[in-house]
Amino acid sequence: MDETPLITTLKWIATGTGVTAAFMVSLDSGRRVTGWGFVIFVFSAVCWISGAVLTEDWALTSQNSVLLGINLFGVYRYLIRKKDV
């Protein structure tokens, strides 16, 4: 299947947000920054899943579905759950 402008846009947004999120998490600048990095990772995974479904790339869909779950756990761990004392 040829890529449409929508698919190309989704992939580039997914790439940019994934790089940004990885940088934020790697900074280790505290729970809030790391948590928001995971929020951006969630958005990136949703973009990747959307683009992958539209191109019928099931391996990429599967990979990012798992990463979506991991990233949602990161959001919970860093932004929702109270830090253990």
ABEGO torsion letter per residue (X at the ends): XBBBAAAAAAAAAAAAAAAAAAAAAAAGAEAAAAAAAAAAAAAAAAAAAAAAAAAGBAAAAAAAAAAAAAAAAAAAAAAABBBBX
